[in-house]
Amino acid sequence: MTFQVTVQPSGRQFTCDDGETVLAAAIRAGVGLPYGCKNGACGTCKGKLISGEVTHNAHQEKALPVAEEKNGYSLFCSAIPHSDIVIEAREVLGAGEFPIKKMPTRVARLDKVTDDVMIVTLQLPATEKFQYRAGQYIEFLLKDGKRRSYSMANAPHEAAQISLHIRHMPGGIFTDHVFNTMKERDILRFEGPLGTFFLREDSDKPMVLLASGTGFAPIKAIVEHAMHEKIQRPMVLYWGGRRPKDLYMHALCEEWARTLPNFRYVPVISEAKPEDNWNGRTGFVHRAVIDDLPDLSGHQVYACGTPIMVDSAKKDFVALCNLPEEEFYADSFTSEADLAVG
């Protein structure tokens, strides 16, 4: 049995198989519904159910509160239709432009840049062309059927290899393997490109780039893509970490600030210790944006990092700084621990 999904206001239509989520069917059909985590945690794929019936798989309350569901909102990554449905969603232009592939890859290099961050460089097959947009992610396909998602940290024009920034989550099955047993030349399998977090090149608005920890990875790809395409829009990067060592590519960001005419860099540390000798900005990284840019009405924001940072930034930028909600683009890094809390 299949059901028809109609997307308003575009009028696009696609079919959804029995038991399939709306988002999975949309991705399969190349329809660009916005999404991030695909597992009911981030809320990026939330839209309105205009007509028809759906039930929702397990998801986090913060992503779709009960009150919102009663008012007709739906989380498309966990919504399973039981009839033909009509939904309202803002489609993402270009999201389905490149084919999603499953492919093997070889570990080319492992660079441990801090005690808990590994930069993993993957060599792609010479016979396969892999295209993506700066900011998107891939999912590793693990032997137990589980998946692990990581953003690509290099711009698409350098796609013979892919660079990932992986933070060690002690007890995490995959990151324990990365830090303890993974070796160069190991073979992995992944699927991608995925996600609708990427640079909107049809805009000329100034950009606020907001990152915490390894959320810097897709932001780095966006900056390098903008450099390659000679995009002249003003950019300001706010990168937050607990300690200065968490800003593991601080020197690169300082180099961008020196050499790019329209680029500024603001590092922010939340838990500096005396031995760090930190003389820069302190506190929550999104609060630094509010202090510097109290009016975001004419900006675009690209935010990536922990769920609490992304959620707080969106809420406060819209409420306090007049940022149009549709100009906040985010990728929330949800770990298995975050999902367990939900």
Secondary structure, DSSP 8 states (H G I E B T S, - for coil): -EEEEEEETT--EEEEETT--HHHHHHHHT-----SSSSSSS-TTEEEEEES-EEE-S--TTTS-HHHHHTTEEETTTEEESS-EEEE----TTTTSS--EEEEEEEEEEEEEETTEEEEEEE--TT------TT-EEEEE-TTS-EEEEEB-S-GGGTTEEEEEEE--TT-HHHHHHHHT--TT-EEEEEEEE-S-S--TT--S-EEEEEEGGGHHHHHHHHHHHHHTT----EEEEEEESSGGG-TTHHHHHHHHHH-TTEEEEEEESS--GGG---SEES-HHHHHHHH-S--TT-EEEEEE-HHHHHHHHHHHHHHH---GGGEEEEE---HHHHHH-
